[in-house]
Amino acid sequence: MISLDNIDIILVETSHPGNIGAAARAMKTMGLSQLVLVNPQEFPSVVATARASGADDLLANAKVYDNFVDSIRPYELVIATSARLRSITWPMLTPPECANKAVTQQGKVAIVFGREHSGLTNEELDHCHALVQISTEPNFSSLNIAAAVQVLSYELRCAAEQNEHNPLPTVGDAVTAEQMEYFYGHLEQALLDTGFLEADKPRLTMRKLRCLFNRAAPNQSEMNILRGILSSIEKAAKK
């Protein structure tokens, strides 16, 4: 079976330690091994260890970050879970589509789960390449975070088994989330310099541009071209 070692699960600001332990258990049953926590309310915790039911090695090896942006810097592909429709159209995936995209990705992948009661903010979603939504009953769409981790972990395992005998596609050097952030900073500054963006309200336009480039998923060579174009624009704007 294709290894799932390149796919990490990120939990953002989890409020109940039991959910962390239950998520670790859900991951381990499906062959996922790396848990990442962003500003958990309580961790380490004996409650988390008890709920992990034998997956406490995932808790012991969990990486903990103070903020979301730092947590996703190493990844070439970041997919966020969302239980609600958003006003901005991020690329949407079903759980099987998400799993297939993740297991065939060359490079590190993060599947991100938000807060139990409010999910991820739009600002956090700006840093993600796509959203995955688990289909639920419209009148009762509240899905426990550990249950959501279990659903997607199962889909990841199924996709890995289905792709076991299929060679992974060859792609150009992948661009990390950190490199994409440098690009977005460069893009915003160039658009401000040329007057395309209004300095007091660039957010909505930049959010749409993030969606555009996240869908395009440029490789390293393409990113070098884009950064070169921006540098050329900046030089022309300063003349």
C-alpha positions in Angstrom: 0.0 0.0 0.0 1.1 3.6 -0.7 2.5 5.0 2.5 0.4 7.7 4.2 3.5 9.1 6.0 3.5 12.3 3.9 -0.1 13.2 5.1 -0.5 15.0 8.4 -3.6 15.8 10.3 -3.8 19.4 11.8 -6.3 20.2 14.5 -6.8 24.0 15.1 -7.5 25.3 18.6 -9.2 22.1 19.8 -11.2 23.0 23.0 -11.7 19.5 24.5 -8.6 17.2 25.0 -10.8 14.2 24.6 -11.3 15.1 20.9 -7.5 15.2 20.4 -7.2 11.7 21.8 -10.2 10.4 19.8 -8.7 11.9 16.6 -5.4 10.2 17.3 -7.1 6.9 17.7 -9.1 7.4 14.4 -5.9 8.3 12.6 -3.9 5.3 13.9 -6.6 2.8 12.9 -6.2 3.9 9.3 -2.4 4.2 9.2 -1.9 7.9 9.7 0.9 8.7 12.1 1.6 12.5 12.3 -0.7 14.7 14.4 -0.2 18.5 14.5 -1.9 20.7 17.0 -2.4 24.5 16.8 -2.9 26.3 20.1 -4.9 23.5 21.8 -6.8 24.6 24.9 -5.4 21.7 27.0 -2.5 19.5 26.0 -0.9 17.3 27.1 -3.8 15.8 29.0 -4.7 12.5 30.7 -8.1 12.8 29.1 -6.5 12.9 25.6 -4.4 9.9 26.5 -7.3 7.9 27.8 -9.4 8.6 24.7 -6.5 7.7 22.4 -6.9 4.1 23.6 -3.5 2.9 22.5 -2.7 5.7 20.0 -0.8 7.6 22.7 2.3 7.4 20.6 0.7 9.8 18.2 0.1 12.2 21.1 3.7 11.9 22.3 5.0 12.7 18.9 2.5 15.5 18.1 3.9 18.8 16.9 2.4 21.8 18.6 2.3 25.3 17.1 1.2 28.7 18.5 -0.5 29.8 15.3 -2.0 28.4 12.1 0.3 30.0 9.6 3.4 28.5 11.1 1.9 25.1 11.3 1.3 24.8 7.5 4.6 26.2 6.3 6.2 22.8 5.4 3.4 21.6 3.2 3.0 21.6 -0.6 -0.8 20.8 -0.3 -3.1 22.1 2.4 -6.8 20.9 2.4 -9.2 22.4 4.9 -12.4 20.8 6.1 -15.5 22.9 6.2 -19.0 22.2 7.4 -20.6 25.3 6.0 -20.9 27.2 2.7 -18.8 30.2 2.3 -19.3 33.5 0.5 -16.0 33.1 -1.4 -15.8 30.1 -3.7 -12.8 28.1 -2.7 -12.1 24.9 -4.7 -14.4 22.2 -3.2 -13.6 18.5 -3.0 -15.7 15.5 -1.8 -13.9 13.2 0.7 -13.0 10.7 -2.0 -11.6 13.5 -4.3 -9.7 14.9 -1.3 -8.2 11.5 -0.5 -7.2 10.8 -4.1 -5.6 14.2 -4.4 -3.7 13.7 -1.2 -2.3 10.2 -1.8 -1.2 11.1 -5.3 0.6 14.3 -4.2 4.3 14.2 -4.3 5.4 16.2 -1.2 3.9 16.9 2.2 0.1 17.2 2.6 -1.9 18.6 5.5 -5.6 17.9 6.2 -6.9 20.7 8.5 -9.7 20.5 10.9 -11.0 23.7 12.6 -12.5 24.5 16.0 -15.3 22.3 17.3 -18.0 25.0 17.3 -16.8 27.5 14.7 -14.5 25.7 12.3 -11.8 27.7 10.5 -11.9 31.4 9.8 -12.0 32.8 6.3 -8.5 34.2 7.0 -7.2 30.7 7.8 -8.9 29.3 4.7 -7.0 31.9 2.6 -3.9 29.9 3.3 -5.4 26.6 2.1 -5.5 25.2 -1.5 -9.0 23.6 -1.3 -11.9 22.7 1.0 -13.3 19.3 1.6 -16.9 18.9 2.9 -18.4 15.7 4.3 -21.9 15.3 3.2 -24.4 15.2 6.1 -28.1 15.6 6.9 -28.9 19.3 6.2 -31.0 19.6 9.3 -28.3 18.1 11.5 -24.9 18.7 10.1 -23.0 18.8 13.4 -20.2 16.2 13.1 -17.9 15.6 16.0 -14.3 16.5 15.0 -12.9 13.0 15.8 -15.7 11.5 13.7 -14.7 13.8 10.8 -11.1 12.8 11.2 -12.2 9.1 11.1 -14.2 9.7 7.8 -11.4 11.3 6.0 -8.7 9.0 7.4 -10.8 6.1 6.1 -11.1 7.7 2.6 -7.3 8.3 2.6 -6.7 4.6 3.3 -9.1 3.5 0.6 -7.5 5.9 -1.9 -4.1 4.6 -1.0 -5.2 1.0 -1.5 -6.8 1.8 -4.8 -3.7 3.6 -6.0 -1.3 0.9 -4.8 -0.4 -0.4 -8.2 -0.6 2.9 -10.1 2.5 5.0 -10.4 2.4 8.5 -9.0 2.4 11.3 -11.5 5.6 13.1 -12.1 5.3 16.8 -11.3 7.6 19.7 -11.2 9.1 20.7 -7.9 6.2 21.5 -5.6 5.8 24.9 -4.0 5.4 24.9 -0.2 2.8 26.9 1.7 5.5 29.1 3.0 6.7 29.9 -0.6 3.1 30.6 -1.6 2.9 33.1 1.3 6.0 34.9 0.0 4.4 35.0 -3.4 1.1 36.4 -2.1 3.0 39.1 -0.2 4.9 40.0 -3.3 1.8 40.0 -5.4 -0.1 42.3 -3.0 2.8 44.7 -2.8 3.1 44.9 -6.6 -0.6 45.5 -7.0 -0.5 48.2 -4.4 2.5 49.8 -6.1 0.6 50.0 -9.4 -2.6 51.3 -7.9 -4.6 48.2 -8.8 -5.3 47.5 -5.2 -6.7 50.2 -2.8 -4.4 50.3 0.2 -7.3 50.5 2.7 -9.2 47.5 1.4 -7.2 44.9 -0.5 -8.5 41.9 1.4 -11.4 40.7 -0.9 -9.5 41.0 -4.1 -6.5 39.2 -2.6 -8.8 36.4 -1.3 -10.1 35.9 -4.9 -6.5 35.9 -6.2 -5.5 33.4 -3.6 -8.3 31.1 -4.8 -7.2 31.5 -8.4 -3.6 30.6 -7.8 -4.4 27.9 -5.3 -6.5 26.2 -8.0 -3.6 26.6 -10.5 -1.1 25.0 -8.1 2.0 26.4 -9.8 5.2 24.4 -9.5 8.6 25.8 -8.7 9.5 26.7 -12.3 6.2 28.5 -12.8 6.5 30.3 -9.5 9.9 31.6 -10.5 8.3 33.0 -13.7 5.5 34.6 -11.7 7.9 36.2 -9.2 10.0 37.5 -12.1 6.9 39.1 -13.6 6.1 40.8 -10.3 9.6 42.1 -10.0 9.4 43.5 -13.5 6.1 45.2 -12.7 7.6 46.7 -9.5 10.6 48.1 -11.4 8.3 49.7 -14.1 6.0 51.2 -11.4 9.0 52.9 -9.7 10.2 54.6 -12.9 
